[in-house]
Amino acid sequence: MRAVIQRVMNANVVIGGNVKGAIGKGLLVLLAVEEADTAEDIEWLCGKMVRLRIFDDESGVMNLSVQEVQGAILLISQFTLFASTKKGNRPSYSRSARPEVAIPIYEQFISRLTADLAKAIQTGEFGADMKVTLTNDGPVTIIIDSKMRE
């Protein structure tokens, strides 16, 4: 799994002209699933996200997690995070899991992230044409790959 995590002041996702999910202060997470992902990847990445200390404390130091600031999470599936641009100018997405594999993993990820955050998260819709709007706070953007833990 690969995630792009952005600390935001607000974010929303629109599908077909309707707001599907919206948050205030928190994290916008773009998530890509690959065929080799397991329950262990889900557990590790969800835990890492909710405990990631990227929010400012009273001294202005990034020392607090999304849990500690009682922030929200907007999770968006994005298979293009595994794009390979090694050959030519058309990216290859062969590392991204096929929908029949990715959707169940994405749904498990939602359940685990909700449990780890201890409150409901907002989501987009897997495979939909989504319009995502955000106000990045900082800016703070972090990329995490569950296969590169060391």
Secondary structure, 3 states (H helix, E strand, C coil): CEEEEEEEEEEEEEECCEEEEEECCEEEEEEECECCCCHHHHHHHHHHHHHCCCEECCCCCEEECCCCCCCEEEEEECHHHHCECCCCCCCECCCECCHHHHHHHHHHHHHHHHHHHCCCCEECCCCCCEEEEEEEEEEEEEEEECCCCC
